[in-house]
């Protein structure tokens, strides 16, 4: 028999990978003292590195 994996399996892995990459990039900016731009309350807001929460506090 040919058992196939659910179609959503690959998209789930991709989604997890993208989230991990974004988290790593944000953490890198925080550690290097670089600002990031985020969308907040319908506006673009610039967060300075000291306002970016550490990765452990984001969960």
C-alpha positions, 0 to 999 in steps of 0.5 A: 500500500502507498501511504501518503502523508497529509498535505498540510504536513509540509506547510506545517514544517515550513510555518515552523521554520519561518517562525524560528527564522523570524525569532532568530532575526529579532533576537539578533537585532536585539543583541546587536543593538539594532532597531526593528519595525513592527505593525502595532495598532494599525501603524508602523512602530520602530522598536529600539533594541532595548524595547525588544523583549528577549526571546524567552519572554516572548513565549 
